[in-house]
Amino acid sequence: MLNWWINSTLLRRSWLNSRWTPVLFGALLAGTGTASADDLSVVRDLASRVGPIVGSAQACPNVAPSRVQLIVDKFQSVIREVSNDDAVRGDLSRLFEHYLGDGRSLVSTGRTVCTAAESQIADLERTINIVPPPSGAASSLADAIAPAAANAAVVPTEPVPQGDVHGVTDREIRFGMVIPYTGSAKENGQSYKLGFEVAFAKANDGGGVNGRMLKLIPADDGFEPSRTLGAMKQLWDKDQVFGYVGNLGTPTAEVSVPFALDHRALFYAGFTGGSVLRHDPPDRYVFNYRPSFVEEGDAAVRYLLKMRKLRPNQIAAFGENDSLGDQGFAGVAKAFRAIGLNDSSILRLTYNRNTLDVDDAVNQLRQQKVPIRAVAMTATTRPAAKFIEKTRDLFPGMIYTNMSIVGATAFAEELKLLGPRFGENVIVTQSVPAVAGYSSEVLEFKTALAKYAPGETPDYISLEGFIAANVLIDALRRCGRQVDSEKLVEALENTRNLDLGLGAPINFGRSDHQAMHKVWGTQLDKDGKFQPIELE
């Protein structure tokens, strides 16, 4: 029986639409020819990770074909050994070829360069102990596979746990992240994940945190609460995560937060300003980086009233017909109450989550006797852009505000496709300073992004993920070697005046689990870029 393990750091670099941080993976192959569902899942996962690397190298003349072929042969051997079923083997081979094609496309479209591809293939060779053959030399598959069977027996099949701390081993700390890979918020989820990945990669490059690598394991819920619980359970039961970071969504948080609390697991820096994460007093295991939706909505309306000199009856609210929209509306209502008006005086327009059906909202807007001059939105990228598309010509000069959860970069790209006039008077509140600026943390982020994710464009959401991750890393370092949920909570609650160079200090406390209360303002310029503005 042939048993061998591949245990290593796969990759420390990234590329567009395939973002990586160091990933520790293992695949046990048995020569019996009978595959379990877990075996097949591992091979499919390896195909998605190895294929783009090898495909990129295939497209580069500076990488010897013999080096590439050696890895291709090795992976085909993996496929043959994992199953005797020809249909299964065929499916796995086609899947691998698909990912090889993705890799070749990255080079042909200029999304990665051959110097990066050569470095990536070299990293992969080191992970599986392949020595690149001399030009023209033949190499057998047996020579490429390592460790040998005699050595493989002493390689541990699982990381050694640290006592009984869930998700913590002697070598790594595993964090889970539930985000959408589909649906109206998928771009935001990928950007937020990228920010965490870059921060983790930077920490891991420096030796990790107290000797442990940080590993991020994402799961997809499609921005649908009905799928969130399954994703949370998968990460906890199968992937054995220590806690959850960067989960996206307000309606989904109504499912995920109770699960985390029931398991006394950290729920950190969710990408939402919703109240479910902001109880008074705060839930012990829930920590936020970003301002609340109420704070963002209030700041946007105060800007419209004080800086743009609008009357309250000239302002409407537009948002999802769910808890996300409810929280944004609460911020608008707070600003109205501050000037002595109640909620009933606000025109509220809605749309259904994960749809672009904004026609009812547009029709309501057209029926108003007093012309609306500004709409305060709490909407994800595509529905927000669709609403502007359908109302811009009906209401020339309309001012549109939206919250940071829209994803400023993706939002700008959507509007740019529609034409220059659709970007006029578009304002987005932000939870971080200007990504085009030169503050210390922004410069550190751009440097790290260029190193670990070459080709990626800095944006507000990935910057937020990077900042939030660095706050977490700071607390983990202060925990020392013996880390668990309780120690991490104490370290976070004792974060005082942490200066990352944002222009505002980071603070947590036993009664305040929100690090940032400052709201920044940005406005889209004629070139389709968001520039900083003063909200007050």
N, C-alpha and C positions, 0 to 999 in steps of 0.2 A: 504494500500500500504506500502510495506517495503522499506524504503530509508535509506541507510547508506553509510558511506564513510570510506574508509581506507586511512588515511593520515599519512605518517611517513617516516622515513629514513629506507630503506629496509636493507641495508647491508653495512658494512664498511670493508669487507674483500673480497678477490678475489681468484680465482683458475685458473689453466691452461685452456685455450680455453674458459673461461667464466669469463671475467674480469669485475669487478664491482667497481663503486664508489657509494657514497650515492645517492640514487635515490628516489626522492619524487614522489609518484604516487597516483592516486585516481581512484576509480571505483564506479560509481553511478549505483545501481541496482534497477530496478523498478519491482514491483510485478505484472505488467500487463502481463508479458510473451511475450512481443513484443520487440525485440531487434533492435536497430539501428546498422548501420555499425560501428559507433564509439564504441558502447558498446562491440560488438564482438571483435573489434581490441584491446580494453583494456583488455578483458579477455585473448586473445591470448598472449598479452604482459606479463600479470601477470603469465600465465602458464610458459613462458620461464624464468621468474625470480624466481618464487616460486618452480617450479618443481625440479630443480637441488639441491636446498637447502634441500627439503624434501627427495628427493631420496638419497642424501648423508647420511642423518640421518637414513633412513631405513636400510642402510648397516652397521650401527654401533651398536654393542651390548651395548654400554654405554648409548644409548638413548632409553628411555622407549618406547615401541611400542604404548602405549596409547597416548603419546604426538604427535607422527607422525600421527596416525590415526585421531586425532582431527582436524589437519590441512587438511588432505586429505578429510575428511567429509565436512569441511567448504568450500573447493574449489569445491567439487562436488555440494554443494548447490548453489554456485555462478553460476555454469554451468546450473543447473536446472532453476534458476530464470531468467537468461539472455535470455532464449528462450524457446518457447513451441514446437519448431520444433525438432523432435527426431533425424533427420539426423544431424542437427547442433549440438545438444547436444552430439551425438556420435563422431562427428569430434573433438569437443573440449575435450572430455574425452580422446580420443586417443592421442591428442596432449599433454595433461597433462601427460599421461602415458609415452609418449616418453621422456619428460623432466625428469620425475622421473627416468627412466632408465639411462639417462645421468648422473644424480647425483650418482646413485649406482655405475656406471662405474668409476666415479672419485675416489671413495674409493677403489674399487677392483683392480684398476690399480696403486694405490699408488700416484695418483696425488693430493689427499687431504687426510688429516689424520682425525681420529675420534674426536680428541680434537677440531680441527677447525670446523668439522661438528656440534658438540654439541653446540659450541659457535654461529654458524650461525643459528641453529634452535631456540636457545634462543633469538637471535636478532629478528627473524621473529615472535616469540610468543609475544614479547614486542610490535612489530609494530601493531599487531591486537588485543592487549590487551587480550591474552590468558594466563591464569595462569595454568602452568602444573599441571595436576591432580595427587593426590597421587597414588602410585603404586597400581593397581588393582581397582581404583575408576572409576565409570562411569561418563561421562560428556555429557551433551546434547549440540547440536549445538547451541541452543538458549543461553546457558551460555557462549559459545565461542565467539559469535558475540558481538562486541562493537564498538562504543558507542551504548547505547540503543536509541530507536527512539526518546525519549524525549530529549536526549542530542544531537542527530545527527542534529536536526534542527538548532542548533546554530553554527555548524561547517561550515565555509565558503566553498562554492563549488569551488572557485578559489582563488589562492593567491592574496592578495590585491596589485594592481600595485602601483609603485612609480610614482605618477603623470601620465604622458603619455609616459614614457620611455619604449620603446619596449624591452621586455625580462627581465625587472627588477621589482621585487616586494619587499615588505617589508621583505621577507624571503629568497629570492634567486636571483641569476643572472644566466640566462640560456645561454649557449654557444652551438653552433652547430658545427659539424665536418663532412665533406663529405669525405669518404674514401672508398676504395674497399673492399668488403667482398668476392669477386670472382676476377678472373683474375690474371695476372702475378705479381701484386704488393700487393696482399692481405695480405701477412705476414707483409710487411712494414706498412701497414695501421693499423693493429692490434697492432703492437709494439708501433707505435707513439701514438695511442690512450691510450695505457696502461700508458705511461709516463705522459700524461696529467691527467689521472684518479688518479694515485698515488699522484701527486702533489695536486690535488683538494681535495682528501681524507685527506691528511695531513693537509691542511688548514682548512677544515671543522671540523676535529677533534679538532682543536684549537679554535673553535667558529666561523669559517668562516672568511670572509673579511668584516670588519666593521659591523658585526652582520648578514651578509647574507651568506647563503650557495652557493657554486659554483656547478652548475649542467652542465654536459656534455651530449649532445644528439647527437648520431651519425646517419648518413644516408649513404646508400650504393649507389655508382654510378658505381661499377664494373670497375673502371679505364677507363670508356668510356665517352668522352665528350657529347655524345648524351643523356646520362642519368643525367649529372651533374646539368643541370638547374632545372629539376624536383626535385632533392634532395634539392637543395638550396631553392626552393620555398616552399617545404614541411616544412623545418626547420623554415623558416621565417613566413609563413602564419598559419600553423597548430601548430607547436611547440613553436612559439613565442619567438625565440631566440634573444638575445641582439646583438650578433655578431658571427663571425665564427673563429674558431681556428683549426690549424693543418690539413687543407684540403690537400689531397695528389694529386700530379700530375702536370705536366707542361701543357699538352694539355687540361686537365680539368680546369686548372686555367684560360685559355683563355675564358672560359664560366663563371666561378664562380666569378672572380674578377670584371668584369663589373656589374654583378648583385649586389654584395656587395656595389660597389661605387654608383650605382643608388639609393640604399637605405640608403646611408651614414652609413653603418654598418662596424664595425671593421672586417678586414680580416688579421688575425694575425698568424705568424709562419707557413705559408704553407710549406708542405714538398716538396719543389722544389727549385732549384737554378735558375729558369728561369727568363728571362728578363721581362716577363709580370708583375712581381711583383716588378720590380726594375727600374721604370722610373726615368728620370732625368729632372726636380725635382720630388721627390717621390709623389705618390698619397697619399692624406692626411690620408686615412683610412687603408692603407696597410703597415704592418710592418713585417719584416723578422727577424728571428734569424740567420739562417745559411748562410755561404758563398755562393756566386753565383756559378753556374756551370762553368762559365768562369774562376773564381778563382781556382776552383778545377782542371779543365782540364789543366789550365796553370801550376799549381803546379806539377801535375803528369808528364807532358812532360818535364818540367825543371829538375825534378828528373832524368828522363831517360837520358837526355842529359848531365847533370853535374855529377850526382852521379854514373850512370851506364855507362857513356862514350859512348853512342850510337850515331850514325850519324842520321841526320834527315830522310834520305831516308830508314832507317831501322825501322821506326815507322809508324804504321797505326792507323786509328781511326775506332771504331766499335760502332754503337748505333742504337736506334730506328729511323725509318723513319718518324719522326714527330718533333714537336717543342722541345721535350726532347733531341733527338739526335742532333738537330740543335744547341742547347745551349752547349752541350758537345763538339761538333765539334768546336764551336767558341772559346772555351778555348784552344783546341789544336792549332787552327790557330793563337791565340794570342802569344803562345810560339814560333811558327815558325816565325811570323813576327818580333819578338824581335831579331832573328838572321838573318834577312834580306831575309826570304823566304816567298812566298805568298801561298794562299790556294790551288792553283792548283797543288802544289807539294805533297799534302797529299793524300795518298790512303784512301778513305772513304768507309767503309763497313756498310751495313744497314740490318735491319730486320723489319718486321711489328709488331706493338704493339699488345700485348696479344697473340702472337704466339711464337712457338719455332722453326720456320722455318728459320734456319741460313745457309742453304745449299748454297745459292747464295754467301753469304759472304765468306764461306769457299772456294768455287771454285775460287773466285776472288783472294783470298790470295795465292792459289796454283799456279796461273798463273803469279805471279810476278817474273821478272828476277832477281831483287835484293832481296835476302832473307830478309823477315821481321823478326825482332828479338823482337819486342815489339808491343803490341796492347793496345791503350788507349781506354777503353770502357766507354760508357754511357748507361748502360743496367740494366734492372731489374733482379731479382735473377735467375729465371729459364732460360731465354734466355742467360744470361751471362754464367751460368754453362754449358748449352748445347753447346755453342760456344767453350768453353775450352775442353769439352769432345770430340768434333769433330776435334780439331786442335792439341791437346797435342802430340799425337804420330806422326803427320805429321811434327811438328816443335818442336823437343826436345829442351829444354832450352828457349822456348819462355817466355817472361815476359808479364804478363797481369796486367794492372792497371784498376781499376774501381772507380766510385765515391760513396760517402756515401749513396746515394739513393738506392744502391743495397741491403742494409741491410746486414751488415757483418756477423752476426750470422747465418741467414738463408742461406747466400751464402756459408759459411764454411760448414754447414750441407749438403748442396747439393753436394759440392765437396768431402766431406768425404765419401758419399755414392758411389761415382765413384771409389775411391781408392786413396792411398797416393800420387801417382805421379801427380794427377790432382791438388793438392794444392801447388805444387812447383812454386815459383816465382809469387805468386799472391799478389798484393798490392791493398789496398783500402784507398783512402783519406777519412778523417773524419772531421766532423764539431764539434766534442767534443773530449776531451782528452781520453786516454786509459781507457776503462771500467774496466780493470783489475788493474788499478792503485789505489793510495791511496790519491788522492786529496780530499779536503773537500767536494765538491759537489758530487763527485762520492760516497764517503762513506755515505753521507746523503741520496743519492738516494738508495743505497743498503739497508740501514736500513729501509727506508720507503717502499721499494718494499717487503721486507721480512714481514713487518707488514700488509700491505694492499693487497698484492697479493702473499701470500705464495705459494711456488712451482714454481713461475716464475723465469726464468734465466735473469739476467741483460744483456742487449745488448746495442749497440751503439744508435739504433733508439729510444728505450724507454728512454734511458738516455737523448737524445736530447729533447724528449717531456717533460720530467721532468724539464729540465733546462729552456726551453722556457716558460713553464707554470709558473715557479717561477719568471721569469722576469715580466710576465703579472700580477701575484699576487702582486708583489712589487708595480707596477704602480697603481693597483686597490686600494691598501691600502692608497696610497698617494692622491687618489681622495677624500677620506672622504666618508661620508654617502650618499651624493647626487651625485650619479654617472650617467653620460651619455656619449655618444660617444665623444662629444667634450672635456669634461674634461679628459677622458681617453687618447685621442690623445695627449693632452697637457702634461699629466703626463708621457706618454711614451717618447715624444720628449724631456722631461727634465730629462731623465735617463742619468746620467753622472757617469762614472767610477764605476759602480756597480760591486763589487767584490764578486763573488760567489765561489771563490776558483778554478777557471778553469785554472789559469796561464795567462789569458788575461781578461782585464776588459770588461764589457758590456756597450756599448754606443749607444744612439740614438741622433738624432738632427733633426731640421726642414729640413735640406737638406740631411740627411742620415737616412733612415729607415731600415738599416740593422745592427743588433746588433753585429755580429761577422764577422770578415774578416780573421781570422787566420784559416789555414788549417793544420790539423794533418795528419801524415802518419802511416799506419799499414801494416804489412806483415804477411801472414799466416805461422805458424810454423808447424813442423812435427806432432804436436799433434792436429792440426786442430783448433788452436786458433790464433786470430790476436794479434800480439805484436807490440808495438810502434817502429817506425823507424824515423830517421831524413830525412826529404825531401831535406834539403839543407846543 
